[in-house]
Structure formats: C-alpha cells, structure tokens
C-alpha cells in the first residue's frame, strides 16, 4: 500500500472557529488579496490529493470552476454526487477515502470530518492559519475529545496579524518534554 500523509490545513478565527454558525466563511474575504496568499500556492503545489467532507465539497462547487484540477479528490459522503469533475469520487468513510491515494493529502473540511480523522489517528500534520478576527460563535475548529500530542514544525507571522502554525503528530506522551521541532 502506498504511503499517505494526511495534512489538516484550515483557517480559524482567534477564538477557534472555522465558520460562522450558519457555515459561512465570508469573514475570510478581507484576507484574500492578490498580493498575499499566505503560502497557499506553495502548499497546493506540494499536495498530491484532497479529501473533503460533503458540505465543504458543496461549498467549493458553489464557488465556480473546480479549483483543484489534476489532483485526485475523495468526498466523504453517504449521498450520491452529481456533476463531479473527473478527479472527484465519493468515499463512505475516512479509511475508504485514503484508498488509492499516495503522498501528501490535504484534509479539507469542517469539524465533523476532522474529528473522524482525528479519532481514527489518521492525521499526520495540523496546519492552522489563525486569522485576527474574533467571531464569538460558530463552527469550532475542534470538539472536545482525546488529546493528540503535537510537535511544532513551523510558525510564521504576517504584517496583517495572520499567524500560521504547523504541527506534526508526535509519538510522545502528552506533557513529555519535546525538542520544539523545526524552523
């Protein structure tokens, strides 16, 4: 079986929400500028495939043309997909979504999908872009559950207050001393 590295990369408000209570992400619009992509283009070039939840897929399809041509994409859903780009196929579960994928795979989705992957120990890296906005309520980045020990790989900050952190899942027990990692 081919090696798959799952990267959960997501934007979150400072208070830990990835969307408003109604699932909208329009609060990100002021940070979508042609002169600053926060490393997203480089990130995408290093991604070999994608896994999405159904709500995220429907939202992405609503933006217009398929944004990820040439990259295989699995949509974790129990409902039939229609009018899908050729790279897109459904999967009934997180484990099934990994079948046939290899390399670095971007887990694109909300709390429910990320929690299913986290519960299954299927996430290798967490990459969170913290947006300097307090939403006060919404779709949480994480739900309470089993903790996951992490090791810092990278931390970047931008002049507009955006901060990106990348963590690898660590084999160390929670609370154990770590070397601080990477960059």
Backbone as ProteinMPNN parsed JSONL, in Angstrom:
{"seq_chain_A": "XXXXXXXXXXXXXXXXXXXXXXXXXXXXXXXXXXXXXXXXXXXXXXXXXXXXXXXXXXXXXXXXXXXXXXXXXXXXXXXXXXXXXXXXXXXXXXXXXXXXXXXXXXXXXXXXXXXXXXXXXXXXXXXXXXXXXXXXXXXXXXXXXXXXXXXXXXXXXXXXXXXXXXXXXXXXXXXXXXXXXXX", "coords_chain_A": {"N_chain_A": [[0.843, -1.185, 0.0], [0.492, 2.247, -0.769], [2.204, 5.036, 0.715], [0.57, 7.452, 2.676], [0.291, 10.77, 3.692], [-1.539, 12.65, 5.771], [-2.65, 15.918, 5.884], [-4.131, 18.232, 7.841], [-5.211, 21.173, 7.007], [-6.267, 24.361, 7.738], [-8.151, 27.409, 8.111], [-8.688, 29.515, 10.897], [-10.552, 31.48, 13.249], [-9.33, 33.743, 15.784], [-10.558, 32.981, 18.144], [-11.059, 30.331, 17.719], [-12.864, 29.32, 15.705], [-14.036, 27.949, 12.594], [-15.914, 28.673, 10.819], [-18.885, 30.699, 10.508], [-21.895, 30.52, 12.587], [-23.838, 29.718, 10.722], [-22.354, 28.381, 8.863], [-20.872, 29.872, 7.048], [-18.007, 31.376, 5.434], [-17.311, 33.932, 4.859], [-16.076, 35.85, 6.399], [-13.437, 35.597, 5.984], [-12.862, 36.965, 3.688], [-11.671, 39.676, 3.718], [-9.012, 38.975, 3.955], [-8.224, 37.767, 1.681], [-6.271, 38.426, -0.726], [-4.751, 39.551, -3.776], [-2.026, 40.089, -3.606], [-1.029, 38.623, -1.505], [-0.871, 35.395, -0.536], [-0.408, 33.85, 1.623], [1.244, 31.618, 1.499], [-0.276, 29.666, 0.299], [-0.311, 28.868, -2.431], [2.19, 27.592, -2.715], [1.788, 25.555, -0.838], [-0.337, 24.129, -2.063], [1.006, 23.211, -4.339], [2.575, 21.253, -3.254], [0.861, 19.274, -2.568], [-0.646, 16.144, -3.117], [-3.169, 15.122, -3.349], [-6.667, 15.379, -2.325], [-9.007, 15.313, 0.389], [-12.311, 15.693, 1.192], [-15.122, 16.807, 3.148], [-18.676, 16.438, 2.678], [-20.242, 18.827, 2.918], [-18.264, 20.8, 2.676], [-17.322, 20.209, 0.107], [-19.665, 20.786, -1.425], [-19.812, 23.523, -0.913], [-17.378, 24.441, -2.054], [-17.854, 23.735, -4.738], [-19.844, 25.547, -5.269], [-18.441, 27.883, -5.64], [-17.693, 28.102, -8.261], [-15.672, 27.274, -11.084], [-13.845, 24.165, -10.823], [-11.432, 24.1, -8.39], [-9.18, 22.529, -8.092], [-7.861, 21.118, -10.298], [-6.604, 18.122, -11.792], [-5.756, 16.9, -9.472], [-6.376, 14.13, -7.452], [-9.449, 13.72, -5.709], [-11.264, 12.859, -2.886], [-14.52, 12.627, -1.679], [-15.985, 12.467, 1.34], [-18.873, 10.999, 1.967], [-22.309, 9.964, 2.273], [-24.217, 10.367, 0.49], [-25.185, 10.509, -2.971], [-23.038, 11.859, -5.475], [-23.243, 14.463, -7.899], [-22.634, 15.774, -11.187], [-19.767, 15.879, -11.103], [-16.32, 16.838, -11.174], [-13.755, 15.154, -13.131], [-11.704, 14.227, -11.43], [-12.825, 13.732, -8.993], [-14.245, 11.594, -6.558], [-16.607, 9.645, -4.645], [-16.44, 8.593, -1.163], [-17.163, 6.348, 1.437], [-16.225, 6.44, 4.025], [-13.678, 7.73, 6.309], [-11.394, 5.968, 6.264], [-11.832, 4.587, 3.847], [-11.601, 6.714, 2.095], [-8.901, 7.127, 1.855], [-7.944, 5.111, 0.266], [-6.125, 4.233, -2.558], [-4.872, 6.679, -2.738], [-1.818, 8.587, -2.511], [1.203, 10.024, -1.142], [1.316, 13.476, -0.022], [-1.681, 14.494, 1.362], [-4.339, 16.709, 1.418], [-6.523, 17.365, 3.943], [-9.501, 18.683, 3.691], [-11.912, 20.358, 5.173], [-14.62, 20.46, 7.529], [-15.305, 20.509, 11.079], [-16.571, 18.051, 11.741], [-15.577, 16.139, 9.861], [-12.803, 16.388, 10.326], [-12.705, 15.566, 12.995], [-13.483, 12.889, 12.747], [-11.289, 11.859, 11.349], [-9.273, 12.493, 13.192], [-10.077, 10.941, 15.405], [-9.642, 8.437, 14.355], [-6.929, 8.376, 14.253], [-5.71, 9.31, 11.93], [-4.588, 11.682, 11.016], [-1.626, 13.306, 10.168], [-0.363, 15.743, 10.232], [-1.035, 18.997, 11.453], [-2.053, 22.064, 10.258], [-2.632, 25.256, 10.928], [-4.065, 28.287, 10.126], [-4.225, 31.174, 11.719], [-6.554, 33.679, 11.915], [-6.79, 37.132, 12.465], [-9.398, 37.712, 13.857], [-12.246, 37.826, 15.889], [-14.86, 35.751, 16.193], [-16.837, 34.951, 17.997], [-18.828, 33.0, 17.992], [-19.746, 29.953, 16.349], [-18.721, 27.413, 13.97], [-16.754, 25.105, 15.513], [-13.159, 24.785, 15.582], [-12.072, 22.449, 16.715], [-13.575, 19.709, 18.485], [-14.282, 18.733, 21.865], [-12.39, 15.975, 23.035], [-10.308, 13.045, 22.754], [-6.982, 13.868, 23.434], [-4.227, 14.95, 21.352], [-0.857, 14.59, 21.109], [1.481, 16.989, 19.98], [4.129, 18.229, 17.849], [5.915, 21.116, 17.266], [6.449, 22.324, 14.027], [6.686, 24.58, 12.441], [6.315, 28.139, 12.534], [4.821, 31.004, 11.383], [4.49, 34.498, 10.871], [2.55, 37.266, 9.683], [2.465, 40.648, 8.389], [-0.164, 41.656, 8.587], [-1.25, 40.476, 10.799], [-1.982, 37.814, 10.602], [-1.271, 34.494, 11.544], [0.508, 31.535, 11.076], [0.658, 28.181, 12.001], [2.314, 25.068, 12.127], [2.102, 21.714, 12.95], [3.407, 18.506, 13.714], [2.075, 15.297, 14.306], [2.957, 13.849, 17.285], [4.734, 11.123, 18.718], [5.208, 11.13, 21.34], [4.225, 11.052, 24.78], [1.498, 13.036, 26.094], [2.538, 16.039, 27.624], [5.157, 15.291, 27.884], [8.625, 16.135, 27.605], [9.668, 18.021, 24.787], [11.577, 18.601, 21.801], [10.959, 20.944, 20.541], [11.091, 21.149, 17.808], [11.343, 21.882, 14.277], [11.543, 24.761, 12.338]], "CA_chain_A": [[0.0, 0.0, 0.0], [1.258, 3.488, -0.872], [2.243, 5.866, 1.923], [-0.241, 8.667, 2.633], [0.484, 11.7, 4.802], [-2.727, 13.497, 5.806], [-2.403, 17.245, 6.448], [-5.346, 19.013, 8.082], [-4.869, 22.588, 6.891], [-7.526, 25.071, 7.906], [-8.11, 28.752, 8.676], [-9.543, 29.634, 12.075], [-10.543, 32.77, 13.939], [-8.527, 33.711, 17.0], [-11.284, 32.265, 19.192], [-11.168, 28.916, 17.417], [-13.965, 28.922, 14.828], [-13.66, 27.857, 11.186], [-17.035, 29.227, 10.054], [-19.927, 31.308, 11.328], [-22.879, 29.495, 12.969], [-24.555, 29.227, 9.537], [-21.413, 27.697, 7.981], [-20.248, 30.771, 6.072], [-16.603, 31.736, 5.638], [-17.107, 35.245, 4.266], [-15.225, 36.639, 7.289], [-12.075, 35.46, 5.453], [-12.736, 37.79, 2.483], [-10.674, 40.759, 3.806], [-7.659, 38.418, 3.956], [-7.993, 37.168, 0.368], [-5.727, 39.517, -1.544], [-3.862, 39.033, -4.821], [-0.61, 40.301, -3.276], [-0.62, 37.806, -0.361], [-1.649, 34.156, -0.46], [-0.027, 33.173, 2.869], [1.89, 30.349, 1.184], [-1.259, 28.685, -0.18], [0.113, 28.342, -3.734], [3.267, 26.624, -2.452], [1.169, 24.421, -0.167], [-1.058, 23.34, -3.069], [1.939, 22.54, -5.244], [3.123, 20.115, -2.541], [-0.228, 18.362, -2.229], [-0.876, 15.145, -4.158], [-4.587, 14.794, -3.408], [-7.518, 16.041, -1.344], [-10.154, 14.629, 0.96], [-13.262, 16.707, 1.664], [-16.45, 16.44, 3.602], [-19.707, 16.777, 1.701], [-20.623, 20.252, 2.987], [-17.156, 21.565, 2.114], [-17.358, 19.985, -1.34], [-20.775, 21.558, -1.986], [-19.437, 24.934, -0.83], [-16.337, 24.678, -3.062], [-18.511, 23.676, -6.06], [-20.614, 26.777, -5.418], [-17.55, 28.996, -5.975], [-17.479, 28.147, -9.711], [-14.815, 26.228, -11.646], [-13.151, 23.301, -9.875], [-10.182, 24.766, -8.015], [-8.081, 21.586, -7.903], [-7.765, 20.197, -11.442], [-5.445, 17.239, -11.859], [-5.456, 16.276, -8.178], [-7.491, 13.277, -7.037], [-10.196, 14.22, -4.551], [-12.296, 11.98, -2.345], [-15.523, 13.313, -0.877], [-16.556, 11.535, 2.319], [-20.309, 11.255, 1.956], [-23.193, 8.816, 2.066], [-25.149, 10.781, -0.573], [-24.627, 10.465, -4.33], [-22.506, 13.096, -6.034], [-23.632, 14.68, -9.295], [-21.873, 16.798, -11.898], [-18.451, 15.95, -10.472], [-15.127, 16.859, -12.024], [-13.229, 13.792, -13.298], [-10.796, 13.857, -10.337], [-13.595, 13.591, -7.754], [-15.016, 10.371, -6.35], [-17.113, 9.553, -3.274], [-15.934, 7.58, -0.244], [-18.138, 6.2, 2.516], [-15.624, 6.604, 5.351], [-12.308, 8.244, 6.25], [-10.455, 4.931, 5.83], [-12.058, 4.345, 2.415], [-11.156, 7.888, 1.327], [-7.45, 7.033, 1.673], [-7.633, 4.054, -0.702], [-5.674, 4.681, -3.869], [-4.146, 7.946, -2.662], [-0.446, 8.498, -2.004], [1.848, 11.316, -0.949], [0.676, 14.417, 0.917], [-3.096, 14.67, 1.054], [-4.937, 17.797, 2.178], [-7.834, 17.144, 4.529], [-10.207, 19.958, 3.538], [-13.259, 20.143, 5.663], [-15.015, 21.032, 8.79], [-15.066, 19.861, 12.355], [-17.034, 16.666, 11.748], [-14.624, 15.313, 9.123], [-11.523, 16.406, 11.039], [-12.855, 14.745, 14.199], [-13.481, 11.485, 12.338], [-9.895, 11.521, 11.043], [-8.51, 12.537, 14.444], [-10.457, 9.773, 16.209], [-9.035, 7.264, 13.748], [-5.477, 8.529, 14.225], [-5.351, 9.396, 10.516], [-3.97, 12.971, 10.69], [-0.186, 13.332, 10.416], [0.079, 17.131, 10.427], [-2.048, 20.044, 11.609], [-1.585, 23.378, 9.813], [-3.723, 26.173, 11.234], [-3.827, 29.697, 9.847], [-5.031, 31.964, 12.652], [-6.968, 34.951, 11.34], [-7.033, 38.05, 13.582], [-10.818, 38.042, 13.943], [-12.971, 37.094, 16.932], [-16.22, 35.531, 15.7], [-17.75, 34.858, 19.126], [-19.642, 31.796, 17.899], [-19.623, 29.361, 15.024], [-18.3, 26.023, 13.834], [-15.464, 25.051, 16.208], [-12.004, 24.133, 14.958], [-12.027, 21.107, 17.295], [-14.522, 19.373, 19.533], [-13.608, 18.025, 22.952], [-12.148, 14.558, 22.766], [-8.975, 12.549, 23.086], [-5.917, 14.777, 23.052], [-3.217, 14.476, 20.411], [0.403, 15.309, 21.334], [1.999, 17.582, 18.751], [5.483, 18.797, 17.848], [5.947, 22.287, 16.397], [7.3, 22.273, 12.84], [6.906, 25.903, 11.869], [5.423, 29.227, 12.916], [5.057, 32.2, 10.555], [3.532, 35.585, 11.072], [2.45, 38.208, 8.576], [2.242, 42.018, 8.878], [-1.578, 41.945, 8.855], [-1.67, 39.785, 12.01], [-2.217, 36.395, 10.362], [-0.217, 33.624, 12.063], [0.365, 30.143, 10.657], [1.414, 27.204, 12.782], [2.289, 23.697, 11.618], [2.496, 20.734, 13.957], [3.371, 17.092, 13.383], [1.602, 14.446, 15.392], [4.113, 13.312, 17.995], [4.517, 9.838, 19.395], [5.471, 11.348, 22.765], [3.065, 11.168, 25.653], [1.189, 14.427, 26.429], [3.276, 16.582, 28.754], [6.564, 14.905, 27.831], [9.498, 17.171, 27.05], [9.852, 17.934, 23.335], [12.7, 19.416, 21.373], [10.495, 22.183, 19.922], [10.982, 20.927, 16.366], [11.762, 22.566, 13.07], [12.016, 26.05, 11.843]], "C_chain_A": [[0.885, 1.244, 0.0], [1.15, 4.298, 0.417], [1.43, 7.14, 1.709], [0.056, 9.477, 3.884], [-0.679, 12.683, 4.761], [-2.404, 14.784, 6.557], [-3.741, 17.955, 6.597], [-4.938, 20.476, 8.106], [-6.157, 23.385, 6.832], [-7.258, 26.481, 8.431], [-9.088, 28.817, 9.844], [-9.456, 31.043, 12.633], [-9.706, 32.624, 15.21], [-9.22, 32.945, 18.124], [-11.671, 30.842, 18.788], [-12.35, 28.459, 16.587], [-13.497, 28.917, 13.374], [-14.755, 28.389, 10.268], [-17.998, 29.874, 11.041], [-20.958, 30.23, 11.685], [-23.654, 28.92, 11.777], [-23.626, 28.601, 8.497], [-20.695, 28.574, 6.976], [-18.805, 31.101, 6.46], [-16.291, 33.117, 5.04], [-16.27, 36.182, 5.143], [-13.756, 36.557, 6.865], [-11.812, 36.425, 4.293], [-11.718, 38.927, 2.617], [-9.224, 40.275, 3.746], [-7.334, 37.692, 2.649], [-7.585, 38.29, -0.589], [-4.792, 38.94, -2.596], [-2.38, 39.168, -4.486], [-0.121, 39.429, -2.109], [-1.484, 36.544, -0.302], [-1.256, 33.304, 0.743], [0.56, 31.776, 2.614], [0.963, 29.289, 0.611], [-0.85, 28.069, -1.524], [1.214, 27.295, -3.556], [2.706, 25.377, -1.774], [0.475, 23.519, -1.188], [-0.12, 22.598, -4.007], [2.567, 21.303, -4.586], [2.088, 19.084, -2.13], [-0.502, 17.434, -3.409], [-2.34, 14.754, -4.31], [-5.337, 15.506, -2.306], [-8.584, 15.091, -0.841], [-11.035, 15.714, 1.561], [-14.481, 16.051, 2.271], [-17.466, 16.933, 2.586], [-20.077, 18.259, 1.733], [-19.522, 21.121, 2.401], [-17.14, 21.415, 0.597], [-18.458, 20.817, -1.993], [-20.457, 23.05, -1.979], [-18.397, 25.282, -1.898], [-16.941, 24.664, -4.463], [-19.314, 24.939, -6.315], [-19.766, 27.991, -5.782], [-17.303, 29.109, -7.474], [-16.629, 26.983, -10.19], [-14.102, 25.446, -10.549], [-11.755, 23.85, -9.631], [-8.97, 23.842, -7.971], [-7.945, 20.606, -9.074], [-6.485, 19.374, -11.388], [-5.072, 16.57, -10.548], [-6.64, 15.404, -7.777], [-8.133, 13.802, -5.756], [-11.248, 13.196, -4.161], [-13.229, 12.838, -1.495], [-16.154, 12.281, 0.037], [-18.029, 11.886, 2.472], [-21.073, 9.947, 1.82], [-24.223, 9.141, 0.986], [-24.432, 10.765, -1.927], [-24.129, 11.852, -4.738], [-23.002, 13.222, -7.467], [-22.771, 15.792, -9.873], [-20.476, 16.99, -11.298], [-17.348, 16.099, -11.512], [-14.533, 15.456, -12.097], [-12.335, 13.324, -12.155], [-11.527, 13.472, -9.061], [-14.333, 12.259, -7.712], [-15.471, 10.312, -4.893], [-16.405, 8.458, -2.487], [-16.884, 7.537, 0.943], [-17.567, 6.465, 3.9], [-14.231, 7.214, 5.214], [-11.313, 7.202, 5.745], [-10.602, 4.657, 4.336], [-11.539, 5.505, 1.574], [-9.658, 7.843, 1.039], [-7.049, 6.021, 0.606], [-7.25, 4.656, -2.051], [-4.954, 6.019, -3.876], [-2.728, 7.684, -2.168], [0.119, 9.897, -1.882], [1.137, 12.156, 0.093], [-0.746, 14.695, 0.454], [-3.663, 15.728, 1.994], [-6.329, 17.39, 2.638], [-8.524, 18.499, 4.578], [-11.608, 19.751, 4.078], [-13.466, 20.743, 7.02], [-14.727, 20.142, 9.971], [-15.432, 18.384, 12.329], [-16.041, 15.741, 11.039], [-13.285, 15.243, 9.853], [-11.594, 15.54, 12.292], [-12.859, 13.262, 13.855], [-12.06, 11.025, 12.025], [-9.048, 11.508, 12.319], [-8.799, 11.308, 15.293], [-9.83, 8.494, 15.668], [-7.521, 7.309, 13.702], [-4.932, 8.68, 12.814], [-4.707, 10.72, 10.107], [-2.503, 12.937, 11.096], [0.317, 14.732, 10.75], [-1.135, 18.045, 10.538], [-1.419, 21.361, 11.184], [-2.751, 24.342, 9.976], [-3.274, 27.591, 10.939], [-4.788, 30.492, 10.727], [-5.28, 33.347, 12.062], [-7.314, 35.894, 12.491], [-8.462, 38.612, 13.58], [-11.378, 37.227, 15.104], [-14.412, 36.98, 16.452], [-17.239, 35.437, 16.831], [-18.6, 33.606, 19.147], [-19.437, 31.223, 16.5], [-19.289, 27.894, 15.068], [-16.909, 25.916, 14.458], [-14.383, 24.347, 15.39], [-11.909, 22.682, 15.42], [-13.163, 20.95, 18.286], [-13.751, 18.697, 20.657], [-13.468, 16.541, 22.604], [-10.752, 14.178, 23.21], [-7.93, 13.539, 22.581], [-4.926, 14.123, 22.105], [-1.93, 15.255, 20.682], [0.999, 15.756, 20.001], [3.403, 18.119, 18.956], [5.51, 19.932, 16.83], [6.926, 22.09, 15.252], [7.662, 23.667, 12.353], [5.888, 26.886, 12.428], [5.802, 30.445, 12.081], [4.038, 33.269, 10.927], [3.64, 36.573, 9.919], [2.114, 39.587, 9.125], [0.789, 42.347, 9.212], [-2.121, 41.189, 10.068], [-1.987, 38.316, 11.83], [-1.009, 35.608, 10.866], [-0.512, 32.199, 11.601], [1.242, 29.263, 11.529], [1.231, 25.832, 12.144], [2.837, 22.775, 12.697], [2.44, 19.338, 13.361], [2.8, 16.349, 14.577], [2.824, 13.758, 15.974], [3.756, 11.981, 18.616], [4.713, 9.97, 20.903], [4.16, 11.419, 23.536], [2.79, 12.641, 25.934], [1.954, 14.855, 27.681], [4.74, 16.206, 28.759], [7.387, 16.032, 27.214], [9.683, 16.936, 25.559], [11.006, 18.848, 22.962], [12.279, 20.719, 20.707], [10.423, 22.099, 18.418], [11.597, 21.992, 15.533], [12.186, 23.992, 13.092], [11.888, 27.105, 12.869]], "O_chain_A": [[1.905, 1.287, 0.688], [0.137, 4.249, 1.115], [1.579, 7.821, 0.694], [0.074, 8.945, 4.994], [-0.794, 13.466, 3.819], [-1.95, 14.757, 7.7], [-4.409, 18.246, 5.606], [-4.389, 20.962, 9.094], [-7.026, 23.131, 5.998], [-6.261, 26.718, 9.112], [-10.178, 28.248, 9.787], [-8.432, 31.714, 12.511], [-9.414, 31.511, 15.648], [-8.558, 32.332, 18.962], [-12.512, 30.217, 19.435], [-12.804, 27.325, 16.74], [-12.686, 29.747, 12.964], [-14.538, 28.536, 9.065], [-17.935, 29.63, 12.246], [-20.9, 29.13, 11.136], [-24.079, 27.765, 11.816], [-24.051, 28.32, 7.376], [-19.97, 28.058, 6.125], [-18.438, 31.103, 7.635], [-15.134, 33.424, 4.752], [-15.804, 37.214, 4.66], [-12.928, 37.344, 7.324], [-10.656, 36.676, 3.952], [-10.945, 39.131, 1.681], [-8.312, 41.068, 3.513], [-6.278, 37.07, 2.532], [-8.417, 38.989, -1.168], [-4.11, 37.947, -2.341], [-1.559, 38.431, -5.032], [1.058, 39.477, -1.755], [-2.686, 36.621, -0.047], [-1.713, 32.169, 0.876], [0.385, 30.867, 3.426], [1.365, 28.136, 0.451], [-1.03, 26.868, -1.729], [1.17, 26.233, -4.178], [3.107, 24.261, -2.103], [0.666, 22.303, -1.185], [-0.417, 21.478, -4.425], [3.037, 20.404, -5.284], [2.405, 18.128, -1.422], [-0.58, 17.877, -4.554], [-2.711, 14.12, -5.298], [-4.736, 16.158, -1.452], [-9.012, 14.18, -1.551], [-10.571, 16.549, 2.338], [-14.827, 14.912, 1.96], [-17.145, 17.756, 1.73], [-20.21, 18.882, 0.68], [-19.814, 22.087, 1.696], [-16.962, 22.4, -0.12], [-18.217, 21.48, -3.002], [-20.792, 23.763, -2.926], [-18.522, 26.304, -2.573], [-16.578, 25.496, -5.295], [-19.452, 25.361, -7.463], [-20.305, 29.02, -6.188], [-16.755, 30.115, -7.925], [-16.827, 25.845, -9.766], [-13.793, 25.984, -9.486], [-10.985, 24.042, -10.573], [-7.844, 24.317, -7.827], [-7.917, 19.393, -8.862], [-5.426, 19.863, -10.993], [-4.156, 15.748, -10.518], [-7.778, 15.871, -7.76], [-7.449, 14.266, -4.844], [-12.021, 12.728, -4.996], [-12.784, 13.664, -0.699], [-16.784, 11.331, -0.429], [-18.385, 12.924, 3.03], [-20.549, 8.954, 1.317], [-25.016, 8.279, 0.61], [-23.223, 10.982, -2.004], [-24.723, 12.872, -4.39], [-23.165, 12.224, -8.168], [-22.248, 16.637, -9.146], [-20.057, 18.114, -11.021], [-17.442, 15.543, -12.606], [-14.783, 14.643, -11.208], [-12.22, 12.119, -11.933], [-10.913, 12.938, -8.138], [-14.96, 11.846, -8.687], [-14.811, 10.858, -4.009], [-15.846, 7.522, -3.059], [-17.356, 8.578, 1.401], [-18.318, 6.689, 4.849], [-13.663, 7.216, 4.122], [-10.479, 7.507, 4.893], [-9.602, 4.509, 3.633], [-11.083, 5.295, 0.451], [-9.196, 8.458, 0.079], [-5.93, 6.07, 0.096], [-7.972, 5.485, -2.604], [-4.471, 6.451, -4.923], [-2.468, 6.688, -1.493], [-0.421, 10.846, -2.45], [0.45, 11.637, 0.973], [-0.982, 15.079, -0.692], [-3.488, 15.653, 3.21], [-7.206, 17.106, 1.822], [-8.182, 19.355, 5.393], [-12.403, 19.028, 3.477], [-12.61, 21.433, 7.574], [-14.002, 19.153, 9.872], [-14.683, 17.552, 12.84], [-15.703, 14.678, 11.56], [-12.7, 14.167, 9.983], [-10.628, 14.848, 12.615], [-12.294, 12.458, 14.596], [-11.672, 9.919, 12.399], [-8.21, 10.625, 12.506], [-7.88, 10.698, 15.841], [-9.523, 7.575, 16.428], [-6.887, 6.394, 13.177], [-3.822, 8.234, 12.524], [-4.315, 10.868, 8.949], [-2.173, 12.585, 12.229], [1.307, 14.888, 11.466], [-2.123, 17.889, 9.82], [-0.363, 21.736, 11.694], [-3.741, 24.257, 9.25], [-2.241, 28.045, 11.431], [-6.0, 30.485, 10.512], [-4.346, 34.086, 11.751], [-8.05, 35.51, 13.4], [-8.693, 39.797, 13.34], [-11.019, 36.063, 15.277], [-15.107, 37.987, 16.317], [-18.397, 35.809, 16.641], [-19.051, 33.185, 20.213], [-19.008, 31.927, 15.585], [-19.535, 27.211, 16.063], [-15.975, 26.566, 13.987], [-14.665, 23.436, 14.612], [-11.691, 21.784, 14.606], [-13.652, 21.926, 18.855], [-12.676, 18.145, 20.423], [-14.335, 15.952, 21.959], [-10.101, 14.911, 23.954], [-7.99, 13.991, 21.437], [-4.801, 12.899, 22.062], [-1.911, 16.472, 20.502], [1.017, 15.003, 19.027], [3.815, 18.422, 20.076], [5.168, 19.732, 15.664], [8.085, 21.734, 15.466], [8.783, 23.914, 11.91], [4.758, 26.522, 12.752], [6.959, 30.867, 12.07], [2.887, 32.977, 11.25], [4.681, 36.696, 9.274], [1.54, 39.697, 10.209], [0.533, 43.227, 10.034], [-3.32, 41.248, 10.344], [-2.24, 37.624, 12.817], [0.135, 36.003, 10.643], [-1.639, 31.718, 11.719], [2.413, 29.561, 11.763], [0.145, 25.482, 11.683], [3.894, 23.025, 13.276], [1.533, 19.022, 12.592], [3.022, 16.736, 15.724], [3.622, 13.161, 15.251], [2.609, 11.746, 18.995], [4.423, 9.041, 21.657], [3.123, 11.803, 22.995], [3.73, 13.432, 26.011], [2.008, 14.123, 28.669], [5.505, 16.744, 29.558], [6.883, 16.793, 26.389], [9.836, 15.798, 25.116], [11.366, 19.754, 23.713], [13.135, 21.526, 20.342], [9.743, 22.916, 17.798], [12.284, 22.888, 16.024], [13.112, 24.368, 13.811], [12.242, 28.257, 12.618]]}, "name": "protein", "num_of_chains": 1, "seq": "XXXXXXXXXXXXXXXXXXXXXXXXXXXXXXXXXXXXXXXXXXXXXXXXXXXXXXXXXXXXXXXXXXXXXXXXXXXXXXXXXXXXXXXXXXXXXXXXXXXXXXXXXXXXXXXXXXXXXXXXXXXXXXXXXXXXXXXXXXXXXXXXXXXXXXXXXXXXXXXXXXXXXXXXXXXXXXXXXXXXXXX"}
